Amino acid sequence: MVVEAKLIGALPASLRNWLKLAQRDEGGSVLHPQLSLPKTFNDSFATGLARPAAEKFAGAWLACFLVMARGGSAFSFEHVRIAAVCGVVGAAVAVALLTQMDRTTDSVTRQVTISAIVTFIGDIFARRSHFSPQWVEPMITAAVSGGIAFAVWHAKRFAKSLLW
């Protein structure tokens, strides 16, 4: 503590004031960040990306699986593999988007938009379209994924209202 006080005393007044405010806001010492870890873990960025990635993967996978035109062999291993590629790419793009966004707010419009965009990108990466123009089938898949996201968002809200 004495060393910390000497270090803070050697700083310019404006920086000392900032450090004191940061120390008060964080609930711990600025020079000892481990003392303020509980506050850090309550931060919205630290809440994790695993659940949103899994949700976007599942939505993209299901939408791709339902929409894909495969003729007589609609439920083959190849169909599952292509849908999985769509889901993995969609989840990766969703994580890349969500790391750059403010995740403290949540809305159905935001979830539907993110799901549709990442599924569109995932479907383009998964395989070439059977129809012309090339963007039609990915657009339909994206619309289905947006519908799935809409249904899941409202189902989660409904489930929370039943529990509380």
N, CA and C atoms as an extended XYZ file, in Angstrom:
492
Properties=species:S:1:pos:R:3:atomname:S:1:resname:S:1:resid:I:1 pbc="F F F"
N         0.816       -1.188        0.000 N   MET     1
C         0.000        0.000        0.000 CA  MET     1
C         0.863        1.256        0.000 C   MET     1
N         1.965        1.240        0.718 N   VAL     2
C         2.848        2.407        0.778 CA  VAL     2
C         3.495        2.625       -0.573 C   VAL     2
N         3.935        1.542       -1.210 N   VAL     3
C         4.548        1.655       -2.535 CA  VAL     3
C         3.532        2.179       -3.532 C   VAL     3
N         2.303        1.687       -3.444 N   GLU     4
C         1.252        2.147       -4.334 CA  GLU     4
C         0.996        3.635       -4.138 C   GLU     4
N         0.954        4.110       -2.909 N   ALA     5
C         0.734        5.528       -2.626 CA  ALA     5
C         1.875        6.368       -3.182 C   ALA     5
N         3.117        5.889       -3.087 N   LYS     6
C         4.260        6.626       -3.637 CA  LYS     6
C         4.181        6.684       -5.149 C   LYS     6
N         3.778        5.578       -5.772 N   LEU     7
C         3.649        5.565       -7.223 CA  LEU     7
C         2.558        6.515       -7.687 C   LEU     7
N         1.437        6.502       -7.019 N   ILE     8
C         0.341        7.397       -7.389 CA  ILE     8
C         0.727        8.844       -7.124 C   ILE     8
N         1.477        9.112       -6.040 N   GLY     9
C         1.907       10.471       -5.733 CA  GLY     9
C         2.859       11.034       -6.764 C   GLY     9
N         3.598       10.199       -7.487 N   ALA    10
C         4.551       10.664       -8.487 CA  ALA    10
C         3.884       11.005       -9.816 C   ALA    10
N         2.623       10.705       -9.961 N   LEU    11
C         1.916       10.966      -11.208 CA  LEU    11
C         1.368       12.385      -11.245 C   LEU    11
N         1.122       12.914      -12.443 N   PRO    12
C         0.484       14.224      -12.554 CA  PRO    12
C        -0.903       14.212      -11.898 C   PRO    12
N        -1.381       15.382      -11.493 N   ALA    13
C        -2.645       15.484      -10.753 CA  ALA    13
C        -3.830       14.930      -11.550 C   ALA    13
N        -3.897       15.205      -12.841 N   SER    14
C        -5.036       14.728      -13.634 CA  SER    14
C        -5.063       13.201      -13.700 C   SER    14
N        -3.901       12.586      -13.823 N   LEU    15
C        -3.846       11.128      -13.855 CA  LEU    15
C        -4.134       10.542      -12.479 C   LEU    15
N        -3.686       11.213      -11.423 N   ARG    16
C        -3.992       10.753      -10.056 CA  ARG    16
C        -5.497       10.758       -9.828 C   ARG    16
N        -6.169       11.817      -10.258 N   ASN    17
C        -7.620       11.891      -10.088 CA  ASN    17
C        -8.324       10.791      -10.875 C   ASN    17
N        -7.855       10.535      -12.087 N   TRP    18
C        -8.454        9.473      -12.884 CA  TRP    18
C        -8.268        8.115      -12.214 C   TRP    18
N        -7.072        7.860      -11.681 N   LEU    19
C        -6.814        6.595      -11.005 CA  LEU    19
C        -7.685        6.437       -9.763 C   LEU    19
N        -7.870        7.528       -9.028 N   LYS    20
C        -8.723        7.451       -7.833 CA  LYS    20
C       -10.172        7.163       -8.213 C   LYS    20
N       -10.654        7.801       -9.282 N   LEU    21
C       -12.015        7.526       -9.743 CA  LEU    21
C       -12.147        6.092      -10.232 C   LEU    21
N       -11.173        5.613      -10.976 N   ALA    22
C       -11.219        4.242      -11.467 CA  ALA    22
C       -11.171        3.256      -10.306 C   ALA    22
N       -10.362        3.567       -9.302 N   GLN    23
C       -10.254        2.688       -8.147 CA  GLN    23
C       -11.586        2.634       -7.396 C   GLN    23
N       -12.243        3.770       -7.247 N   ARG    24
C       -13.517        3.810       -6.558 CA  ARG    24
C       -14.603        3.084       -7.360 C   ARG    24
N       -14.622        3.286       -8.690 N   ASP    25
C       -15.639        2.658       -9.530 CA  ASP    25
C       -15.480        1.149       -9.608 C   ASP    25
N       -14.267        0.657       -9.637 N   GLU    26
C       -14.027       -0.771       -9.784 CA  GLU    26
C       -14.150       -1.524       -8.473 C   GLU    26
N       -14.087       -0.847       -7.370 N   GLY    27
C       -14.194       -1.523       -6.092 CA  GLY    27
C       -12.903       -2.203       -5.681 C   GLY    27
N       -11.817       -1.929       -6.340 N   GLY    28
C       -10.536       -2.540       -6.011 CA  GLY    28
C        -9.413       -1.577       -6.314 C   GLY    28
N        -8.206       -2.051       -6.244 N   SER    29
C        -7.040       -1.230       -6.483 CA  SER    29
C        -6.715       -1.218       -7.967 C   SER    29
N        -6.317       -0.066       -8.479 N   VAL    30
C        -5.945        0.039       -9.869 CA  VAL    30
C        -4.664       -0.755      -10.132 C   VAL    30
N        -3.747       -0.721       -9.190 N   LEU    31
C        -2.484       -1.421       -9.370 CA  LEU    31
C        -2.593       -2.904       -9.030 C   LEU    31
N        -3.698       -3.314       -8.440 N   HIS    32
C        -3.941       -4.717       -8.121 CA  HIS    32
C        -5.287       -5.132       -8.712 C   HIS    32
N        -5.325       -5.374      -10.027 N   PRO    33
C        -6.614       -5.639      -10.668 CA  PRO    33
C        -7.306       -6.909      -10.188 C   PRO    33
N        -6.561       -7.855       -9.591 N   GLN    34
C        -7.208       -9.073       -9.120 CA  GLN    34
C        -8.193       -8.771       -7.991 C   GLN    34
N        -8.074       -7.636       -7.343 N   LEU    35
C        -9.003       -7.282       -6.289 CA  LEU    35
C       -10.355       -6.834       -6.845 C   LEU    35
N       -10.413       -6.537       -8.128 N   SER    36
C       -11.671       -6.082       -8.714 CA  SER    36
C       -12.215       -7.066       -9.746 C   SER    36
N       -11.817       -8.334       -9.679 N   LEU    37
C       -12.283       -9.315      -10.647 CA  LEU    37
C       -13.796       -9.528      -10.638 C   LEU    37
N       -14.472       -9.597       -9.486 N   PRO    38
C       -15.918       -9.793       -9.545 CA  PRO    38
C       -16.625       -8.708      -10.347 C   PRO    38
N       -16.184       -7.470      -10.237 N   LYS    39
C       -16.778       -6.389      -11.013 CA  LYS    39
C       -16.510       -6.607      -12.508 C   LYS    39
N       -15.309       -7.064      -12.822 N   THR    40
C       -14.954       -7.307      -14.216 CA  THR    40
C       -15.808       -8.413      -14.818 C   THR    40
N       -16.056       -9.474      -14.059 N   PHE    41
C       -16.838      -10.574      -14.591 CA  PHE    41
C       -18.309      -10.227      -14.754 C   PHE    41
N       -18.771       -9.150      -14.158 N   ASN    42
C       -20.139       -8.705      -14.372 CA  ASN    42
C       -20.261       -7.854      -15.627 C   ASN    42
N       -19.137       -7.559      -16.262 N   ASP    43
C       -19.128       -6.781      -17.485 CA  ASP    43
C       -19.855       -7.544      -18.591 C   ASP    43
N       -20.545       -6.829      -19.459 N   SER    44
C       -21.330       -7.497      -20.502 CA  SER    44
C       -20.449       -8.254      -21.491 C   SER    44
N       -19.219       -7.793      -21.726 N   PHE    45
C       -18.346       -8.492      -22.667 CA  PHE    45
C       -17.873       -9.816      -22.100 C   PHE    45
N       -17.739       -9.904      -20.785 N   ALA    46
C       -17.221      -11.113      -20.156 CA  ALA    46
C       -18.282      -12.190      -19.980 C   ALA    46
N       -19.516      -11.923      -20.373 N   THR    47
C       -20.575      -12.911      -20.179 CA  THR    47
C       -20.466      -14.081      -21.145 C   THR    47
N       -19.676      -13.970      -22.173 N   GLY    48
C       -19.412      -15.098      -23.045 CA  GLY    48
C       -20.147      -15.050      -24.365 C   GLY    48
N       -19.571      -15.749      -25.310 N   LEU    49
C       -20.137      -15.813      -26.649 CA  LEU    49
C       -20.583      -17.215      -27.016 C   LEU    49
N       -20.441      -18.163      -26.106 N   ALA    50
C       -20.755      -19.552      -26.427 CA  ALA    50
C       -22.245      -19.752      -26.707 C   ALA    50
N       -23.099      -19.198      -25.862 N   ARG    51
C       -24.536      -19.388      -26.074 CA  ARG    51
C       -25.032      -18.719      -27.353 C   ARG    51
N       -24.663      -17.453      -27.626 N   PRO    52
C       -25.105      -16.876      -28.901 CA  PRO    52
C       -24.557      -17.625      -30.111 C   PRO    52
N       -23.315      -18.116      -30.011 N   ALA    53
C       -22.747      -18.880      -31.124 CA  ALA    53
C       -23.523      -20.180      -31.332 C   ALA    53
N       -23.865      -20.846      -30.234 N   ALA    54
C       -24.628      -22.099      -30.352 CA  ALA    54
C       -26.025      -21.830      -30.918 C   ALA    54
N       -26.649      -20.743      -30.494 N   GLU    55
C       -27.974      -20.398      -31.016 CA  GLU    55
C       -27.918      -20.094      -32.513 C   GLU    55
N       -26.906      -19.333      -32.921 N   LYS    56
C       -26.790      -18.999      -34.347 CA  LYS    56
C       -26.436      -20.230      -35.165 C   LYS    56
N       -25.593      -21.121      -34.617 N   PHE    57
C       -25.285      -22.368      -35.318 CA  PHE    57
C       -26.558      -23.191      -35.519 C   PHE    57
N       -27.319      -23.361      -34.445 N   ALA    58
C       -28.531      -24.183      -34.530 CA  ALA    58
C       -29.544      -23.584      -35.499 C   ALA    58
N       -29.721      -22.272      -35.450 N   GLY    59
C       -30.665      -21.627      -36.363 CA  GLY    59
C       -30.236      -21.746      -37.812 C   GLY    59
N       -28.947      -21.511      -38.082 N   ALA    60
C       -28.447      -21.615      -39.452 CA  ALA    60
C       -28.491      -23.062      -39.937 C   ALA    60
N       -28.123      -23.999      -39.068 N   TRP    61
C       -28.136      -25.408      -39.446 CA  TRP    61
C       -29.554      -25.866      -39.785 C   TRP    61
N       -30.505      -25.546      -38.911 N   LEU    62
C       -31.885      -25.976      -39.133 CA  LEU    62
C       -32.474      -25.334      -40.382 C   LEU    62
N       -32.223      -24.037      -40.564 N   ALA    63
C       -32.755      -23.357      -41.748 CA  ALA    63
C       -32.164      -23.954      -43.023 C   ALA    63
N       -30.870      -24.194      -43.031 N   CYS    64
C       -30.222      -24.777      -44.202 CA  CYS    64
C       -30.733      -26.191      -44.448 C   CYS    64
N       -30.905      -26.949      -43.379 N   PHE    65
C       -31.386      -28.321      -43.485 CA  PHE    65
C       -32.806      -28.371      -44.057 C   PHE    65
N       -33.650      -27.433      -43.642 N   LEU    66
C       -35.039      -27.419      -44.099 CA  LEU    66
C       -35.208      -26.901      -45.526 C   LEU    66
N       -34.381      -25.939      -45.906 N   VAL    67
C       -34.565      -25.266      -47.185 CA  VAL    67
C       -33.818      -25.956      -48.326 C   VAL    67
N       -32.755      -26.655      -48.022 N   MET    68
C       -31.896      -27.219      -49.057 CA  MET    68
C       -32.663      -28.147      -50.004 C   MET    68
N       -32.490      -27.904      -51.287 N   ALA    69
C       -33.112      -28.742      -52.315 CA  ALA    69
C       -32.111      -29.814      -52.727 C   ALA    69
N       -32.441      -31.074      -52.435 N   ARG    70
C       -31.517      -32.163      -52.741 CA  ARG    70
C       -32.181      -33.274      -53.541 C   ARG    70
N       -33.301      -33.040      -54.122 N   GLY    71
C       -33.948      -34.075      -54.925 CA  GLY    71
C       -34.508      -35.193      -54.059 C   GLY    71
N       -34.290      -36.449      -54.476 N   GLY    72
C       -34.838      -37.600      -53.771 CA  GLY    72
C       -34.108      -37.934      -52.483 C   GLY    72
N       -32.847      -37.510      -52.327 N   SER    73
C       -32.062      -37.849      -51.134 CA  SER    73
C       -31.980      -36.648      -50.188 C   SER    73
N       -33.129      -36.175      -49.737 N   ALA    74
C       -33.177      -34.949      -48.934 CA  ALA    74
C       -32.545      -35.117      -47.559 C   ALA    74
N       -32.567      -36.307      -47.007 N   PHE    75
C       -32.037      -36.504      -45.657 CA  PHE    75
C       -30.844      -37.442      -45.680 C   PHE    75
N       -29.780      -37.007      -46.322 N   SER    76
C       -28.572      -37.807      -46.420 CA  SER    76
C       -27.483      -37.213      -45.524 C   SER    76
N       -26.412      -37.960      -45.366 N   PHE    77
C       -25.273      -37.466      -44.594 CA  PHE    77
C       -24.680      -36.218      -45.249 C   PHE    77
N       -24.672      -36.187      -46.563 N   GLU    78
C       -24.161      -35.011      -47.281 CA  GLU    78
C       -25.001      -33.774      -46.963 C   GLU    78
N       -26.291      -33.959      -46.856 N   HIS    79
C       -27.193      -32.867      -46.497 CA  HIS    79
C       -26.858      -32.338      -45.098 C   HIS    79
N       -26.635      -33.241      -44.161 N   VAL    80
C       -26.276      -32.858      -42.791 CA  VAL    80
C       -24.928      -32.136      -42.773 C   VAL    80
N       -23.971      -32.616      -43.567 N   ARG    81
C       -22.645      -32.000      -43.620 CA  ARG    81
C       -22.711      -30.579      -44.180 C   ARG    81
N       -23.450      -30.389      -45.247 N   ILE    82
C       -23.574      -29.057      -45.853 CA  ILE    82
C       -24.264      -28.095      -44.878 C   ILE    82
N       -25.299      -28.575      -44.201 N   ALA    83
C       -25.975      -27.740      -43.207 CA  ALA    83
C       -25.030      -27.398      -42.049 C   ALA    83
N       -24.165      -28.345      -41.676 N   ALA    84
C       -23.199      -28.089      -40.603 CA  ALA    84
C       -22.181      -27.030      -41.019 C   ALA    84
N       -21.742      -27.056      -42.263 N   VAL    85
C       -20.824      -26.022      -42.757 CA  VAL    85
C       -21.508      -24.659      -42.692 C   VAL    85
N       -22.762      -24.608      -43.111 N   CYS    86
C       -23.533      -23.362      -43.036 CA  CYS    86
C       -23.630      -22.877      -41.595 C   CYS    86
N       -23.894      -23.798      -40.661 N   GLY    87
C       -24.013      -23.432      -39.257 CA  GLY    87
C       -22.708      -22.969      -38.643 C   GLY    87
N       -21.620      -23.648      -38.958 N   VAL    88
C       -20.314      -23.271      -38.395 CA  VAL    88
C       -19.881      -21.905      -38.914 C   VAL    88
N       -20.017      -21.678      -40.214 N   VAL    89
C       -19.655      -20.370      -40.771 CA  VAL    89
C       -20.562      -19.283      -40.192 C   VAL    89
N       -21.853      -19.582      -40.077 N   GLY    90
C       -22.783      -18.612      -39.491 CA  GLY    90
C       -22.437      -18.282      -38.052 C   GLY    90
N       -22.085      -19.298      -37.257 N   ALA    91
C       -21.706      -19.056      -35.859 CA  ALA    91
C       -20.429      -18.242      -35.774 C   ALA    91
N       -19.454      -18.526      -36.639 N   ALA    92
C       -18.195      -17.770      -36.627 CA  ALA    92
C       -18.426      -16.304      -36.994 C   ALA    92
N       -19.252      -16.069      -38.000 N   VAL    93
C       -19.566      -14.684      -38.394 CA  VAL    93
C       -20.349      -13.991      -37.277 C   VAL    93
N       -21.258      -14.711      -36.625 N   ALA    94
C       -22.024      -14.127      -35.522 CA  ALA    94
C       -21.104      -13.718      -34.376 C   ALA    94
N       -20.148      -14.566      -34.033 N   VAL    95
C       -19.201      -14.222      -32.968 CA  VAL    95
C       -18.376      -13.007      -33.375 C   VAL    95
N       -17.938      -12.969      -34.633 N   ALA    96
C       -17.168      -11.810      -35.108 CA  ALA    96
C       -17.993      -10.528      -35.029 C   ALA    96
N       -19.284      -10.608      -35.345 N   LEU    97
C       -20.145       -9.430      -35.240 CA  LEU    97
C       -20.410       -9.045      -33.792 C   LEU    97
N       -20.711      -10.037      -32.964 N   LEU    98
C       -21.091       -9.757      -31.580 CA  LEU    98
C       -19.929       -9.213      -30.743 C   LEU    98
N       -18.696       -9.567      -31.086 N   THR    99
C       -17.568       -9.017      -30.330 CA  THR    99
C       -17.409       -7.525      -30.573 C   THR    99
N       -17.963       -7.035      -31.661 N   GLN   100
C       -17.853       -5.615      -31.995 CA  GLN   100
C       -19.086       -4.813      -31.604 C   GLN   100
N       -20.112       -5.484      -31.096 N   MET   101
C       -21.375       -4.816      -30.799 CA  MET   101
C       -21.574       -4.637      -29.301 C   MET   101
N       -22.418       -3.698      -28.955 N   ASP   102
C       -22.848       -3.530      -27.572 CA  ASP   102
C       -23.865       -4.619      -27.268 C   ASP   102
N       -23.503       -5.538      -26.370 N   ARG   103
C       -24.380       -6.670      -26.095 CA  ARG   103
C       -25.214       -6.475      -24.833 C   ARG   103
N       -25.300       -5.246      -24.353 N   THR   104
C       -26.131       -5.009      -23.172 CA  THR   104
C       -27.600       -4.876      -23.543 C   THR   104
N       -27.876       -4.592      -24.803 N   THR   105
C       -29.264       -4.477      -25.254 CA  THR   105
C       -29.606       -5.688      -26.126 C   THR   105
N       -30.857       -6.069      -26.081 N   ASP   106
C       -31.314       -7.213      -26.856 CA  ASP   106
C       -32.693       -6.889      -27.408 C   ASP   106
N       -32.879       -7.138      -28.679 N   SER   107
C       -34.193       -6.923      -29.277 CA  SER   107
C       -34.441       -7.997      -30.328 C   SER   107
N       -35.696       -8.214      -30.625 N   VAL   108
C       -36.049       -9.224      -31.610 CA  VAL   108
C       -35.540       -8.813      -32.992 C   VAL   108
N       -35.586       -7.542      -33.307 N   THR   109
C       -35.104       -7.064      -34.601 CA  THR   109
C       -33.618       -7.348      -34.765 C   THR   109
N       -32.869       -7.097      -33.727 N   ARG   110
C       -31.424       -7.332      -33.769 CA  ARG   110
C       -31.124       -8.824      -33.950 C   ARG   110
N       -31.808       -9.676      -33.209 N   GLN   111
C       -31.563      -11.120      -33.302 CA  GLN   111
C       -31.942      -11.660      -34.678 C   GLN   111
N       -33.072      -11.212      -35.210 N   VAL   112
C       -33.507      -11.661      -36.531 CA  VAL   112
C       -32.522      -11.192      -37.600 C   VAL   112
N       -32.081       -9.943      -37.506 N   THR   113
C       -31.143       -9.406      -38.493 CA  THR   113
C       -29.819      -10.152      -38.465 C   THR   113
N       -29.266      -10.345      -37.268 N   ILE   114
C       -27.992      -11.061      -37.158 CA  ILE   114
C       -28.135      -12.481      -37.672 C   ILE   114
N       -29.197      -13.166      -37.283 N   SER   115
C       -29.397      -14.548      -37.731 CA  SER   115
C       -29.522      -14.635      -39.247 C   SER   115
N       -30.279      -13.737      -39.832 N   ALA   116
C       -30.464      -13.767      -41.286 CA  ALA   116
C       -29.160      -13.480      -42.020 C   ALA   116
N       -28.419      -12.488      -41.563 N   ILE   117
C       -27.161      -12.127      -42.242 CA  ILE   117
C       -26.139      -13.246      -42.142 C   ILE   117
N       -25.957      -13.795      -40.944 N   VAL   118
C       -24.934      -14.836      -40.793 CA  VAL   118
C       -25.340      -16.121      -41.509 C   VAL   118
N       -26.629      -16.423      -41.576 N   THR   119
C       -27.076      -17.607      -42.311 CA  THR   119
C       -26.902      -17.403      -43.809 C   THR   119
N       -27.166      -16.212      -44.288 N   PHE   120
C       -26.944      -15.900      -45.704 CA  PHE   120
C       -25.481      -16.127      -46.067 C   PHE   120
N       -24.584      -15.602      -45.243 N   ILE   121
C       -23.145      -15.774      -45.494 CA  ILE   121
C       -22.753      -17.248      -45.375 C   ILE   121
N       -23.264      -17.930      -44.357 N   GLY   122
C       -22.954      -19.346      -44.180 CA  GLY   122
C       -23.440      -20.201      -45.334 C   GLY   122
N       -24.616      -19.908      -45.861 N   ASP   123
C       -25.161      -20.688      -46.971 CA  ASP   123
C       -24.372      -20.445      -48.247 C   ASP   123
N       -23.890      -19.241      -48.443 N   ILE   124
C       -23.056      -18.962      -49.617 CA  ILE   124
C       -21.747      -19.753      -49.527 C   ILE   124
N       -21.176      -19.844      -48.335 N   PHE   125
C       -19.939      -20.599      -48.151 CA  PHE   125
C       -20.169      -22.109      -48.234 C   PHE   125
N       -21.329      -22.577      -47.842 N   ALA   126
C       -21.569      -24.016      -47.743 CA  ALA   126
C       -21.555      -24.699      -49.114 C   ALA   126
N       -22.175      -24.088      -50.100 N   ARG   127
C       -22.224      -24.721      -51.430 CA  ARG   127
C       -22.814      -23.751      -52.435 C   ARG   127
N       -22.651      -24.112      -53.692 N   ARG   128
C       -23.254      -23.320      -54.768 CA  ARG   128
C       -24.749      -23.586      -54.822 C   ARG   128
N       -25.492      -22.585      -55.199 N   SER   129
C       -26.937      -22.718      -55.303 CA  SER   129
C       -27.318      -23.525      -56.542 C   SER   129
N       -28.438      -24.212      -56.466 N   HIS   130
C       -28.946      -24.976      -57.606 CA  HIS   130
C       -29.736      -24.099      -58.566 C   HIS   130
N       -30.095      -22.920      -58.125 N   PHE   131
C       -30.970      -22.058      -58.906 CA  PHE   131
C       -30.240      -20.778      -59.274 C   PHE   131
N       -30.752      -20.122      -60.301 N   SER   132
C       -30.175      -18.862      -60.718 CA  SER   132
C       -31.164      -17.761      -60.379 C   SER   132
N       -30.791      -16.621      -59.940 N   PRO   133
C       -29.457      -16.162      -59.570 CA  PRO   133
C       -28.954      -16.826      -58.280 C   PRO   133
N       -27.668      -16.724      -58.060 N   GLN   134
C       -27.012      -17.456      -56.985 CA  GLN   134
C       -27.460      -17.043      -55.584 C   GLN   134
N       -27.997      -15.877      -55.417 N   TRP   135
C       -28.353      -15.374      -54.087 CA  TRP   135
C       -29.759      -15.766      -53.650 C   TRP   135
N       -30.574      -16.363      -54.526 N   VAL   136
C       -31.970      -16.650      -54.198 CA  VAL   136
C       -32.088      -17.687      -53.083 C   VAL   136
N       -31.435      -18.837      -53.247 N   GLU   137
C       -31.543      -19.877      -52.224 CA  GLU   137
C       -30.957      -19.426      -50.875 C   GLU   137
N       -29.775      -18.776      -50.842 N   PRO   138
C       -29.300      -18.257      -49.555 CA  PRO   138
C       -30.242      -17.217      -48.933 C   PRO   138
N       -30.927      -16.446      -49.766 N   MET   139
C       -31.868      -15.451      -49.243 CA  MET   139
C       -33.070      -16.131      -48.592 C   MET   139
N       -33.562      -17.205      -49.211 N   ILE   140
C       -34.681      -17.945      -48.621 CA  ILE   140
C       -34.242      -18.605      -47.317 C   ILE   140
N       -33.036      -19.182      -47.312 N   THR   141
C       -32.502      -19.791      -46.093 CA  THR   141
C       -32.359      -18.748      -44.992 C   THR   141
N       -31.903      -17.554      -45.353 N   ALA   142
C       -31.751      -16.473      -44.382 CA  ALA   142
C       -33.108      -16.053      -43.816 C   ALA   142
N       -34.129      -16.008      -44.661 N   ALA   143
C       -35.468      -15.646      -44.185 CA  ALA   143
C       -36.006      -16.693      -43.210 C   ALA   143
N       -35.765      -17.973      -43.504 N   VAL   144
C       -36.200      -19.031      -42.589 CA  VAL   144
C       -35.442      -18.930      -41.273 C   VAL   144
N       -34.141      -18.656      -41.347 N   SER   145
C       -33.333      -18.498      -40.129 CA  SER   145
C       -33.819      -17.306      -39.302 C   SER   145
N       -34.188      -16.225      -39.968 N   GLY   146
C       -34.756      -15.082      -39.260 CA  GLY   146
C       -36.058      -15.435      -38.569 C   GLY   146
N       -36.882      -16.240      -39.226 N   GLY   147
C       -38.127      -16.713      -38.608 CA  GLY   147
C       -37.855      -17.586      -37.395 C   GLY   147
N       -36.848      -18.440      -37.484 N   ILE   148
C       -36.466      -19.277      -36.342 CA  ILE   148
C       -35.986      -18.401      -35.190 C   ILE   148
N       -35.159      -17.395      -35.497 N   ALA   149
C       -34.672      -16.486      -34.454 CA  ALA   149
C       -35.826      -15.730      -33.797 C   ALA   149
N       -36.800      -15.318      -34.595 N   PHE   150
C       -37.985      -14.631      -34.072 CA  PHE   150
C       -38.739      -15.529      -33.099 C   PHE   150
N       -38.960      -16.774      -33.505 N   ALA   151
C       -39.686      -17.727      -32.655 CA  ALA   151
C       -38.919      -18.033      -31.370 C   ALA   151
N       -37.600      -18.215      -31.478 N   VAL   152
C       -36.787      -18.522      -30.292 CA  VAL   152
C       -36.766      -17.336      -29.335 C   VAL   152
N       -36.648      -16.125      -29.871 N   TRP   153
C       -36.605      -14.940      -29.010 CA  TRP   153
C       -37.893      -14.819      -28.206 C   TRP   153
N       -39.027      -14.992      -28.877 N   HIS   154
C       -40.308      -14.894      -28.174 CA  HIS   154
C       -40.535      -16.081      -27.231 C   HIS   154
N       -40.064      -17.254      -27.587 N   ALA   155
C       -40.187      -18.419      -26.702 CA  ALA   155
C       -39.364      -18.223      -25.431 C   ALA   155
N       -38.176      -17.641      -25.566 N   LYS   156
C       -37.352      -17.368      -24.376 CA  LYS   156
C       -38.033      -16.342      -23.472 C   LYS   156
N       -38.600      -15.315      -24.041 N   ARG   157
C       -39.319      -14.308      -23.251 CA  ARG   157
C       -40.527      -14.931      -22.544 C   ARG   157
N       -41.248      -15.772      -23.246 N   PHE   158
C       -42.410      -16.432      -22.666 CA  PHE   158
C       -42.001      -17.356      -21.525 C   PHE   158
N       -40.925      -18.104      -21.736 N   ALA   159
C       -40.444      -19.019      -20.678 CA  ALA   159
C       -40.002      -18.234      -19.445 C   ALA   159
N       -39.348      -17.097      -19.647 N   LYS   160
C       -38.935      -16.267      -18.505 CA  LYS   160
C       -40.142      -15.723      -17.764 C   LYS   160
N       -41.194      -15.376      -18.495 N   SER   161
C       -42.387      -14.849      -17.818 CA  SER   161
C       -43.089      -15.920      -17.000 C   SER   161
N       -42.982      -17.173      -17.414 N   LEU   162
C       -43.573      -18.265      -16.637 CA  LEU   162
C       -42.784      -18.545      -15.363 C   LEU   162
N       -41.475      -18.360      -15.436 N   LEU   163
C       -40.627      -18.666      -14.287 CA  LEU   163
C       -40.621      -17.549      -13.254 C   LEU   163
N       -40.891      -16.334      -13.650 N   TRP   164
C       -40.823      -15.213      -12.694 CA  TRP   164
C       -42.182      -14.797      -12.353 C   TRP   164
